[in-house]
Amino acid sequence: MSVESPVTLDRKRIQELIRREEEQLNARTPASGRLFRRANAVLSAGVASSYQLRDPWPIYLERGAGPKVWDVDGNEMWDFHNGFGSMVQGHAHPAIGRAIADRYGLGTHFAAPTEDAVVVAEDLARRWGLPTWRYTNSGSEATMDAIRIARAYTGRDTVMKIFGSYHGHHDTVMVSIGVEYDKIGDREDLASLPYGAGIPQAVVDLTIPVPFNDAGAMERRIARLDAEGRKPACVIMEAAMMNLGVVLPEPGYLEEVRDITRRHGVVLIFDEVKTGLAIAAGGATEKFGVTADLITLAKSLGGGVPTGAIGGTEEVFSVVADGSVFQVGTYNGNPLGMAAARANLHEVLTPEAYEHLDHLNDRILAGCEQVIRRHSLPGYAVGIGAKGCVTFAPTRVIDYETFKAHQDKDLTELAWLFNMNRGIFMTPGREEEWTLSVSHTDEAVDAYVAVFDEMAAELTA
Ligand SMILES: Cc1ncc(COP(=O)(O)O)c(C=O)c1O
C-alpha cells in the first residue's frame, strides 16, 4: 500500500535536517570518535569489515542484551540492525549461552565430526524438505561452495544472478551489485560489472545478471547464452530480495523460475542467508512454497557464532558424495557453532517464535503505513517474517532498475540518523532493512514507529 498523491517534500528542508541530525549524532558519540582514531592506527580504515564504515566515524558497540544494545558512549538503543539480520534470537539468549558454555567445557574444536552436526542437519532437512547438508563458516563460503557444486554437477562455468543482489564477497558473485543507473545496460542484456576493485575481468565475464521479477528476461538470456555455447550452471538468487530494502517476488515469479531452470537443466540456488530462519522456520522455501536444488544459510543459524550451511537434493550433492568436489574447511561444523545452532533450532526458533515475529512485523508494518498515510509521504512499508523496511519511493520497487530510479537516498539517510539519535539502532546504508528478534516486544516496535512519526511530522511541518 502507498499514498495515492504524496506530498512534494522540500529538498532543502531534508538537507537541513540531515545536517542537524548528523551534528547531534556526532555530539552523542564522542567515545566512538576517540575509539575510531585509535582503531585507525591498527585496523584498516578503523574497522574489521568495510561494511562497518561510516563517516565521520562508526558507532562502536559495547554490549547487547535481548532486544537492546549499548554503544561505547553508553547510549542505549533498541536493536533493529541485529547484526545484519543474524540475531533473530536477540542478544545473549540464555539457551544459546548455556549451549556454548557447556560445549566449551567439552572442547571447542577438533576438525572431526560431532553428533551436534548430525542433529542440526536433521533439523534443517525437516525444515527445508531437502535431504542433504554441509556446513561452512559464513554466507560467502556457503554461496561460493554451492556455486562450485552446481558447476561440477553441470560441467558448466557461467553463473546467472539477479542484478543488484548481494551473495557475499567472493569474486564470482561480486558482480553487478551497486552500480550507477546509467551503467546497468539494457534490461535484456544487463551488464556484468565488478563490485569494487581486485576482481579479475575473466571472472566478471562469467557472471551474467538478469532483472528480478522478470522470468521472461531470465529465460531469453538463458536461451541466448545456450546458443553462444555458455549455458549457465546455475541461477543464484534470493527468493525475496533483502539487499534493496525488501523486494518481494511477484505472484507466480518463483514458480516460473523453478520451471525455467528445470526445463533448461540449470541448477537453482536460493540464497537464504538472509531469509532462512528469519522469515519462517523453513525460510523462503516454506514461505513461498518453491523448492530450489540448493539453498544456502548463514546469518541466523548460529545464534551469533559464525556458521553457514548448504542444503540440497541428493542428486546435486552427488558430486560432493562421490569425491569430485572438495567441499572443505577446517572450521566446517565447528562444535561451538553446532552447539549454538542446535540450541537455536530446538529451543529458540520454535513455532511460537515465528508466531511472535509475525505478530511484531504486522504491528510495525501497520504502524509505519499509518504514519505514511497520515503525512502523505512518498513511500510504503514492506516486510515478511522478521524483516521489513519503509521504502521511500513514489512507486513500488520491483527490481534494481526501479530501485535506482525511484528510491529516495536522502530520506533514507535522514531516517537512519533520526533513528540513531532516538534510541533505534539500525543498519547504516540505504539498501538494508530491519530485523526483529524473538526478544522484541510491542514496546520495541512501537518505539520504532514513534520515531518514524516524529520524522514524518518534521518533514511535512
Ligand atoms: C543474501 C546474502 N548472501 C550472502 C551473504 C554473505 O554472508 P557473509 O557476510 O556471512 O559472508 C550475505 C551477507 O549480507 C547476504 O545478504
The ligand as an SDF file (V2000), in Angstrom:
LIG
                    3D

 16 16  0  0  0  0  0  0  0  0999 V2000
   21.8630  -12.8230    0.6810 C   0  0  0  0  0  0  0  0  0  0  0  0
   23.2560  -12.8780    1.2060 C   0  0  0  0  0  0  0  0  0  0  0  0
   24.0620  -13.8750    0.8190 N   0  0  0  0  0  0  0  0  0  0  0  0
   25.3210  -13.9900    1.2900 C   0  0  0  0  0  0  0  0  0  0  0  0
   25.8280  -13.0740    2.1760 C   0  0  0  0  0  0  0  0  0  0  0  0
   27.2370  -13.2140    2.6780 C   0  0  0  0  0  0  0  0  0  0  0  0
   27.2450  -13.6190    4.0010 O   0  0  0  0  0  0  0  0  0  0  0  0
   28.5400  -13.3670    4.9160 P   0  0  0  0  0  0  0  0  0  0  0  0
   28.6230  -11.8960    5.1470 O   0  0  0  0  0  0  0  0  0  0  0  0
   28.2630  -14.1940    6.1390 O   0  0  0  0  0  0  0  0  0  0  0  0
   29.7190  -13.8740    4.1620 O   0  0  0  0  0  0  0  0  0  0  0  0
   25.0240  -12.0120    2.6060 C   0  0  0  0  0  0  0  0  0  0  0  0
   25.5420  -11.0180    3.5660 C   0  0  0  0  0  0  0  0  0  0  0  0
   24.9700   -9.9760    3.7850 O   0  0  0  0  0  0  0  0  0  0  0  0
   23.7020  -11.9060    2.1020 C   0  0  0  0  0  0  0  0  0  0  0  0
   22.8940  -10.9060    2.4630 O   0  0  0  0  0  0  0  0  0  0  0  0
  1  2  1  0
  2  3  1  0
  2 15  2  0
  3  4  2  0
  4  5  1  0
  5  6  1  0
  5 12  2  0
  6  7  1  0
  7  8  1  0
  8  9  2  0
  8 10  1  0
  8 11  1  0
 12 13  1  0
 12 15  1  0
 13 14  2  0
 15 16  1  0
M  END
$$$$
